[in-house]
Amino acid sequence: MPGNWTNPKVIAAMIVVVLLIGFGTGYLTATYTIQPTSSKQPISIGLVLGLSGRYSYGAQQALSGARMAIQEINDGGGVLGRPLELIAEDDRGVVADTVSGANKLIDVNGVHYLLSTGASGGTLAIMPIALEKKVVLLNFMTSSPAITNQSGIGGNPWTFTLCPDEFAYARAFASLVNTSEIPANSFSFLAYDMAWGRDACAAYVQYIEAAGGTITSTNFYDPASTEFTTILTKIKAENPGGIITMTTTESLLIILKQANELGITLPVYNRAVGLGPALIASGGNLTEGLYGMDPWYAVVNTTANTEFLQKFKLFSGTVPEQYWPWSAYETIHALGEAIQKAGSDDAEAVRTALTTIDMPSATGGSIKFDEHNAAHNYVFIAKIRNQQVTIVTQGPG
Amino acid sequence: MDPIWQILVNGVGLGAVYGLVAVGIQLIIGVSGVPNFANGQFYMLGGYVLFLILGFVGIGYFPSLFLCILILAGIGAIAERISIRPLMERPRSAGLISTLALGMFIEGLILILFTAEPKTINTPYSGIILSIGDVSLSVQRIIMAVGGVGAFVLADFFVRKTKVGKGLRAMSQNKQACRIFGIDIFKMSRIAFMLGVALAAFAAGLVVPLFALSPFMGSFIIFKAFAVVIIAGIGEIRGVMFAALLVGLTESLASFYIDPLFRDVTAFLFMICVLLIRPQGIFGEKSDLLFAK
């Protein structure tokens, strides 16, 4: 009956339900530990990522990439005869949770190596923690130039970046401005209002203007927003030669729909949304002619990349939608090689060893760190033509 | 050339979106006094149910929309029984927290079942674009606007002219008096909640073909819808249409002439101004249901 909350049986039942829900969800979602089956002391690696929340689909694929690498290494006897163990913390894509997740992994789980999260703001927030606590931080997803600027000789020798930063993408893009591939030389930006969006915009503006192009406007929007007709109307009125977007997959799909609705036929150059099968299936004809800029695509034609794709599909049952799973996979292998080279799992020794590795990447580039602890793998500019992804150009990362 | 007509059309379209979600909230809050913070998630759920019906049943857009509304109304009846009815004699804050929790539950469930990967719904109308002078809009958006007006007119007629609607209005004025006169307040609460959720589903069915479907799409729109409700005045369905239009137009104008980031602030600034000048809302009466027992 409504209102009968003083009944002890009702109260007891509610307590049981709350406990079940709490323990159940906590067990299933909060911390993911992939433990090896060997009896030897494992080498623990931490991973902080938005495993639930808005970016979770790509993040779950990144986790699969990391797990696949861990399994491969452990199946081959581990590193220094010891298996690797992955402990993942879910930060839900929230920077405050990234910091608390990183601290937990370091202080409670005792990890000496940490793979960073999916937001540049999060990576920037945990870089001082890595410096203070002398933990190797491997940034495999985020591309704000501030991260590489502050790493290595920039002041933080404990942070290493394995993916290109926005300057690399901007350089590659600017090299195509005023060519037959990108005949336009004026652009409007549409970027989400976070650290990465603003940093990426600034990098592109710098290189496009250096290449003789002009910027008609830079427009930022709340990441949670779903309505773009007002911004697109403004952009249409400016009449640029193209629109450069720095958005999420959801936002990009809406932008393409609403741009079509407003009669906008400008080419869209997207940074950060992978040109994967799910995007093409969801966007249909609206994705025709869409550009993408990333360090990896499934169509990059190397033997190693083909092997990676086959293994990933077998391991996870999914096809990579963007570069995150590949990057996580290669980062774990790079770390394994560094630990092997160091001859111990001492964080300082591994940090030094990382600065000396030179290993091939599946995309045909290499993982070799410069004085800012940045590995200059390739960047690719791709385009969707006839519902297929094709590589337009590649450049240095 | 200043695209003022496109800006105004955009604003009307925006207003229709907010109004469609807000009218369902208005029905529920007017009757039960509980601000249904789960309405955004019911709106999202309506989108996913429509996605499934279109994908697996294959009965066409409008029949699918009708079926979606019926399904969500049924879900609304169950949700009301679990989250609102037990708390009807409790302070309003209990119902508020209950609907917040309900919304989180729905969002989490959809995230587990469908993942965060966005999906799209295409109708035969979303790809047909009409251009009149400098103004472009899709037939789907026209359907949305017409559907929105239709929903307002029907909801207003229902509340003012039908026996059940008069019962709902009576309940919003004085629950105790309703009991004395033999009006079943639990039945009224259930009907109001079902109607509110059904309207949210109707809104989703009209709007989602213009956007993308994601488990988080309800979280953002719910706050705008509440701003519209407060600007209109608690319980004022007629006022919702006008307030939604005002908010939509203001946002569209602010986005173009000031800055796109300013757009999302506009609704709440507008709400604050209205509350300062006329706390009961533009169309509201001085008795504030939110604070009355």
Contacts between the chains, C-beta under 8 A, distances in Angstrom:
chain1	res1	chain2	res2	distance
A	2	B	85	5.8
A	2	B	86	4.7
A	2	B	87	7.8
A	2	B	88	6.4
A	2	B	89	6.8
A	3	B	86	7.3
A	3	B	89	5.4
A	3	B	90	7.9
A	52	B	111	6.8
A	53	B	111	8.0
A	53	B	116	6.9
A	53	B	216	8.0
A	54	B	116	5.8
A	54	B	214	7.6
A	54	B	216	5.5
A	55	B	116	6.8
A	56	B	111	7.2
A	56	B	115	6.8
A	56	B	116	4.4
A	57	B	115	4.8
A	57	B	116	4.6
A	57	B	117	4.1
A	60	B	115	7.5
A	193	B	261	6.3
A	219	B	260	4.9
A	220	B	260	6.8
A	220	B	261	5.5
A	221	B	260	5.7
A	221	B	261	6.8
A	222	B	220	7.8
A	222	B	261	7.2
A	222	B	264	5.2
A	224	B	216	7.0
A	224	B	219	6.7
A	224	B	220	4.2
A	225	B	220	6.6
A	225	B	264	6.4
A	226	B	211	5.0
A	226	B	212	7.5
A	226	B	217	5.9
A	226	B	220	6.4
A	226	B	221	7.2
A	227	B	14	6.2
A	227	B	17	7.2
A	227	B	211	7.6
A	229	B	10	4.5
A	229	B	13	6.7
A	229	B	14	7.5
A	229	B	252	7.8
A	230	B	7	7.4
A	230	B	10	5.4
A	230	B	11	8.0
A	230	B	14	7.5
A	230	B	251	6.8
A	230	B	252	5.0
A	230	B	255	3.5
A	230	B	256	6.2
A	230	B	260	6.6
A	230	B	263	5.9
A	231	B	255	6.3
A	231	B	260	4.4
A	233	B	3	5.6
A	233	B	6	5.1
A	233	B	7	6.0
A	233	B	10	5.9
A	233	B	252	8.0
A	233	B	256	6.3
A	234	B	255	6.8
A	234	B	256	5.1
A	234	B	260	6.8
A	236	B	3	7.1
A	236	B	6	7.9
A	237	B	1	7.3
A	237	B	2	7.4
A	237	B	3	5.2
A	237	B	256	7.9
A	249	B	117	7.4
A	249	B	118	5.5
A	250	B	118	3.9
A	250	B	212	4.8
A	250	B	214	4.9
A	250	B	217	8.0
A	251	B	212	8.0
A	253	B	118	5.8
A	253	B	120	5.8
A	253	B	212	4.2
A	254	B	210	8.0
A	254	B	211	5.1
A	254	B	212	5.1
A	257	B	120	7.5
A	257	B	126	7.3
A	257	B	210	6.5
A	257	B	211	7.2
A	257	B	212	7.6
A	258	B	210	7.0
A	260	B	127	7.8
A	260	B	129	7.0
A	261	B	129	6.0
A	261	B	136	6.5
A	261	B	137	6.3
A	261	B	138	4.6
A	261	B	141	6.9
A	261	B	210	7.3
A	262	B	6	7.2
A	262	B	136	5.0
A	262	B	137	7.9
A	263	B	129	6.5
A	263	B	131	6.0
A	263	B	136	4.0
A	278	B	117	6.0
A	282	B	118	6.7
A	282	B	119	6.1
A	282	B	120	4.7
A	282	B	212	7.4
A	283	B	120	7.0
A	284	B	120	7.9
A	284	B	122	7.2
A	321	B	117	7.7
